[in-house]
Amino acid sequence: MLLLLLLLLLLLLLLLLLLLLLLLLLLLLLLLLIIIILLLLIIIITIVCENRYQIKV
């Protein structure tokens, strides 16, 4: 009986670890997405500014 309880505890711990890993992965993906969006915004803004500058000149 004790062995069974230990196994259950181990399984629970493993599940918790997996959940934590999944959460970390999700956070990393979110961070990556935010960085990519920011980079795209910067690129678009610079292109627009250059186009405006060219039109003025």
N, C-alpha and C positions, 0 to 999 in steps of 0.2 A: 504493500500500500504506500509506503513511504517513497519507494522508487517511482511509483506512478505519479505521485505529487511532484517529485523533483522533475520528472520529465515534463509535466504540465507547466511547471514554472519555467523551465528552459524554453519550451515552445513559446510561452508568453513573452519572454525576454527577446527571443528571436523576432517575433512579430513586431514588438516595439522597436527593435533596431531597424527592421525593414521599413517601418512607418517613418522613422526618423530619417532614414536615407532617402526615402521618397520625398519627404518634405524638403530636405536639403537640395535634392535635384530640382524640385519645382522652384525653389527660391533662386537657384542658379540660372535656370531657364528664364525666369522672370527678369533677373538682373541683365542677362544677355539681351533679352528683348528690349528692355529699356535703353541699354547702351546702343543697340542698333538703331532704334527709333531716333535717339538723340543725334547720332551720326548722320542719319538721313536728313534730319531737320537742318543741321548745320550745313550740309552739302547743298540742300535746296536754297537756303538763305543766301549762301555765298553766290550761287548761280544767279539768283534773282538780282542780287546787288550788282554783280558784274554786268548783267544785261541792262540794268538801269543806267549804270555808268556809261556803257557803250552807247546807249540811246542819247544820253545827254551830250556826249562828244560827237 
